[in-house]
Amino acid sequence: MGMLFRLTGHKYVVDAIELCMHNPNIYMTKNVYWILARRYGVTRASVDRCMRHAIEVVWRDTAMDCLAKYYPDVDRVYKMRPSVAEFVRCVARDMNERIFGLNKNFEMS
């Protein structure tokens, strides 16, 4: 999708997607941020800030047609950047469907 490996948020986003693939109902702010903060020895706020920055870079630099295939609400893609939770859950849902053929219930938390 165009997320640069050199961005600190890249590793947080990848790990968050992995966590959401295994547990689609995990709470982003209550659980994922805390897990990643402990894993990398940083603050929860730092995890959030780095993930938001990485997603902003993707949204700014990637073609909207490419991004639209990951999101069920295509019209919203063209209007505004998704939240961290929306971005992670949409990519996790897409990966589960492609890799495992699963369509788990992904709720926004």
Long-range contacts (C-beta under 8 A, 24 or more apart in sequence): 1-58, 1-62, 1-66, 1-67, 1-70, 1-91, 2-57, 2-58, 2-61, 2-62, 2-66, 3-54, 3-55, 3-57, 3-58, 4-54, 4-57, 7-50, 7-53, 7-54, 7-57, 8-50, 8-54, 9-50, 9-51, 9-52, 9-53, 9-54, 9-55, 10-54, 11-40, 12-36, 12-40, 12-47, 12-50, 12-51, 12-54, 13-51, 13-54, 13-55, 13-87, 13-88, 15-39, 16-51, 16-84, 16-88, 17-88, 17-91, 17-92, 17-95, 18-92, 20-88, 20-89, 20-92, 20-106, 21-92, 21-95, 21-96, 24-89, 24-92, 24-93, 24-96, 24-104, 24-105, 24-106, 24-107, 25-105, 25-107, 25-109, 26-109, 27-109, 28-84, 28-85, 28-88, 28-109, 29-85, 29-109, 30-109, 32-88, 48-84, 51-84, 51-88, 52-84, 55-81, 55-82, 55-84, 55-87, 56-81, 58-87, 69-94, 70-94, 85-109
